[in-house]
Amino acid sequence: MTTARDLAIVALDVATDKPVEQGDLSLALAAAEVFDLVEAKALVLDGDRILPSAQSPTGDRLLDEAAAALVRREPYESVEDWLWRRGRGLSAAYVDDLERVGLTARPRGRRIPLRTGRSVLVDSAARSAAEERRAAGEPVLAALAAAAGIGAEPPEIPEELAGDTATTVLAAVGNAVMELEAVRQRRQIEDAAFDNVWRGY
């Protein structure tokens, strides 16, 4: 399993208690894909720039899509630009993919045979592995989950992981999530002002 897929499973697992913002999760999933692609040797980071390596199949459909989507010409793409571009609608893509491979199912209505509600996780080895990784406090997964609004503050990254890659990617996703929250707050203020104008007429 990949970090991105584990993060998607964790997000679905906790969504019943506290809904996760889809935009935040999409950005965190795009960051998780960077870690997965580094591990698969499909890219390296040069500062905050993503340099693609020779493309070879990873065995994961969405990760292969991510590798194929890397910008392959100079000056290449910054990690933050990648998060915004790749992250667009990514949480929905992961939910669909989990259903496609049988890791989730949509509950059916009792009387009407139409599918209703949103996807729920089924018991599976993949779910158990993601839960074990989260329970163990695996630093990268915990930091990405925290960026997506899942759980507590991220733990400190251990020294063996606190290299340029982890620092760069986690800083980029933190900045992107804060920027998205600022956009949400601006919209709320604008919507409230608009409502007040209409109430005045």
C-alpha atoms as one frame of an Amber mdcrd trajectory, in Angstrom:
protein
   0.000   0.000   0.000   1.063   3.567  -0.615   1.096   6.452   1.835  -1.538
   8.214  -0.281  -3.893   5.246  -0.201  -3.319   4.747   3.540  -4.130   8.439
   4.072  -7.352   8.093   2.044  -8.363   5.067   4.141  -7.612   6.893   7.398
  -9.638   9.900   6.211 -12.655   7.723   5.382 -12.303   5.929   8.704 -12.520
   9.134  10.745 -15.025  10.934   8.505 -17.941   9.481  10.473 -16.776  11.327
  13.605 -15.621  14.568  12.016 -15.972  15.408   8.325 -12.674  16.128   6.608
 -12.402  19.160   4.312 -12.045  17.719   0.814  -9.687  20.476  -0.333  -7.321
  19.939   2.610  -7.383  16.185   2.059  -6.705  16.582  -1.670  -3.621  18.703
  -0.956  -2.385  16.186   1.627  -2.952  13.303  -0.811  -0.914  15.107  -3.478
   1.866  15.543  -0.897   1.622  11.847   0.003   2.073  11.016  -3.678   5.332
  12.982  -3.690   6.640  10.789  -0.849   5.436   7.652  -2.662   7.045   8.712
  -5.953  10.329   9.517  -4.192  10.260   6.031  -2.676   9.477   4.538  -6.102
  12.443   6.516  -7.518  10.089   8.224  -9.980  11.233  11.684  -8.845  13.817
  13.515  -6.773  13.606  16.932  -5.178  16.135  19.642  -5.962  15.357  22.308
  -3.385  11.607  22.766  -3.836  11.630  21.599  -7.483  10.320  18.195  -8.567
  12.690  16.496 -11.016  11.166  13.429 -12.664  13.255  10.285 -13.041  12.812
   7.429 -15.484   9.172   6.424 -15.402   8.410   2.820 -14.466   5.082   1.362
 -13.360   4.488   1.387  -9.603   1.622  -1.098  -9.646  -0.756   1.538  -8.283
  -3.071   3.131 -10.844  -3.320   6.577  -9.237   0.382   6.706  -8.464   1.184
   5.811 -12.072  -1.154   8.643 -13.145   0.724  10.983 -10.816   4.092   9.928
 -12.261   2.797  10.473 -15.798   1.558  13.956 -14.815   4.983  15.212 -13.658
   6.315  18.223 -15.557   9.300  16.944 -17.536  10.889  20.180 -18.717  12.883
  22.900 -17.010  12.434  24.831 -14.795  10.257  21.936 -13.594   7.523  22.423
 -11.032   7.696  23.481  -7.401   6.227  21.161  -4.792   3.544  23.726  -3.931
   2.545  24.166  -7.594   2.298  20.371  -7.856   0.051  20.203  -4.785  -2.403
  22.700  -6.285  -2.375  21.164  -9.774  -2.416  17.474  -8.838  -4.600  18.004
  -5.776  -7.591  19.316  -7.716 -10.353  16.752  -7.038  -7.831  14.158  -5.807
  -9.783  13.133  -2.700 -12.756  12.138  -4.878 -10.425  10.195  -7.190  -9.087
   8.209  -4.233 -12.573   7.516  -2.879 -13.618   6.241  -6.332 -10.467   4.125
  -6.601 -10.979   2.567  -3.173 -14.478   1.568  -4.257 -13.193   0.266  -7.607
 -10.741  -2.107  -5.898 -13.331  -3.245  -3.346 -11.979  -1.501  -0.237 -15.176
   0.513   0.220 -18.839   0.016  -0.527 -21.877   2.235  -0.656 -24.676   1.175
   1.677 -27.942   0.295  -0.032 -31.354   1.461   1.103 -33.509  -1.204   2.732
 -36.599  -0.767   0.597 -35.168   0.824  -2.498 -32.355  -1.078  -4.191 -30.655
   2.152  -5.316 -27.276   2.888  -3.782 -27.453   5.569  -1.137 -25.057   7.488
   1.035 -21.328   7.813   0.763 -18.673   5.136   0.631 -17.829   3.268   3.806
 -14.773   1.116   4.396 -15.100  -2.637   4.402 -12.960  -4.870   6.599  -9.793
  -5.625   4.661  -6.074  -6.188   5.082  -5.467  -2.749   3.548  -7.694  -1.087
   6.138  -5.986  -2.954   8.984  -2.538  -1.997   7.669  -3.489   1.701   7.394
  -4.982   1.657  10.903  -1.861  -0.030  12.306   0.365   2.538  10.606  -1.712
   5.367  12.053  -1.848   3.807  15.527   1.935   3.367  15.468   2.268   7.112
  14.866   4.237   6.692  11.639   5.602  10.246  11.283   4.947  11.031   7.613
   1.417   9.611   7.649   0.678  11.396  10.944   1.991  14.717   9.619  -0.043
  14.441   6.405  -3.169  13.414   8.338  -2.737  16.447  10.607  -2.376  18.700
   7.544  -5.700  17.305   6.297  -7.331  18.097   9.652  -7.312  14.519  10.934
  -6.236  13.961  14.513  -3.962  16.050  16.660  -0.979  18.206  15.843   1.638
  16.367  13.802   4.387  14.632  15.768   7.965  15.779  15.486   9.653  14.221
  12.494  12.454  11.930  13.690  15.996  12.841  12.676  16.245  10.016  10.155
  13.247  11.469   8.269  14.009  15.131   8.832  15.843  15.515   5.535  15.280
  18.041   2.820  12.506  16.020   1.167  10.316  15.621   4.266  10.897  19.211
   5.355  10.166  20.636   1.895   7.031  18.582   1.227   5.516  19.034   4.700
   6.208  22.787   4.658   4.605  23.083   1.206   1.445  21.212   2.215   1.205
  23.254   5.422   1.417  26.499   3.436  -1.109  25.297   0.854  -3.648  24.256
   3.521  -3.278  27.638   5.274  -3.772  29.427   1.949  -6.894  27.387   1.240
  -8.282  28.197   4.693  -7.643  31.912   4.069  -9.608  31.650   0.806 -12.488
  29.943   2.657 -12.565  32.665   5.296 -12.569  35.417   2.654 -15.504  33.749
   0.917 -17.435  33.465   4.180 -16.880  37.160   4.884 -17.917  38.115   1.330
 -21.002  35.875   1.504 -21.997  37.344   4.870 -21.570  40.876   3.518 -23.669
  40.006   0.461 -26.418  38.548   2.673 -26.418  41.699   4.788 -26.809  43.860
   1.687 -29.853  41.828   0.585 -31.385  41.976   4.057 -31.115  45.765   3.872
 -33.459  45.911   0.853
